[in-house]
Amino acid sequence: MAHHIESACIQWQGRIATWLRRPLAHKLRSLSNKAAGGMNWIEDQWFEKRHGLDCSGFIVGHELETSYSSARAHSRAYQAVTCVAIRELLNEAMKTGIVFDHFIDLGSGKGKACFYAAANYRFRRLVGVEFSEPLVQAADCNVRKFGADNVCFVNADAASFSLPAGNNLVYLFNPFGEAILLEFLKNNMDKFSRSQSIIAYANDKQRLCLAKAGFVTLFRNQDSQSSLHQYL
């Protein structure tokens, strides 16, 4: 036991010594990032508690329950997006001056992005599209607590989902891979070409697919890997 305690002390001493040898600017940046992360966590907890929501949990992609078995291979893990990540993209979208009719969240999980958008921005209708039925059920439970009649969730494969007519703000938190994204774009290209709809893409791993499909980037934060795209 004493040996294990001594080894742990040596490890911590080594970490502290390494940290102390770093430049002052690096130390300050590290402390600033940790403080910001703590504030973001507090904001997320406060938002969910204030509205009685449960958006917690982490589920890896292959463990998500769904009847759309062909889509499971292209899915990403479920994890609720942070308020700060949603806010960054929605604020940038509003700067375009476009009046959006609908907020569409593809891969909506338990609905956090829809609830945040409904609480802080004006949309006629907010729709969460999720291929995992248990997550849709959790989102439906949340919407009853949230108490908004313009928020709804549908159990569907994003690849075959048809956007409503009008200006849509389509939100993605890296919910699936290239194959699903390309199929969604293919099925909705006429909607994008006839409207001022925008794709708000958080953790934009497949953003090159949008460029290949003819979308232009209106905004991108390289640090947060968040971007806005529009078909022109």
Helices and strands as residue ranges (DSSP letters): H 2-21, H 24-51, E 58-59, G 61-63, H 69-72, E 78-79, H 83-94, E 102-106, H 112-120, E 125-130, H 133-146, E 151-155, G 158-160, E 168-173, H 178-193, E 198-202, H 207-212, E 215-221, E 226-231
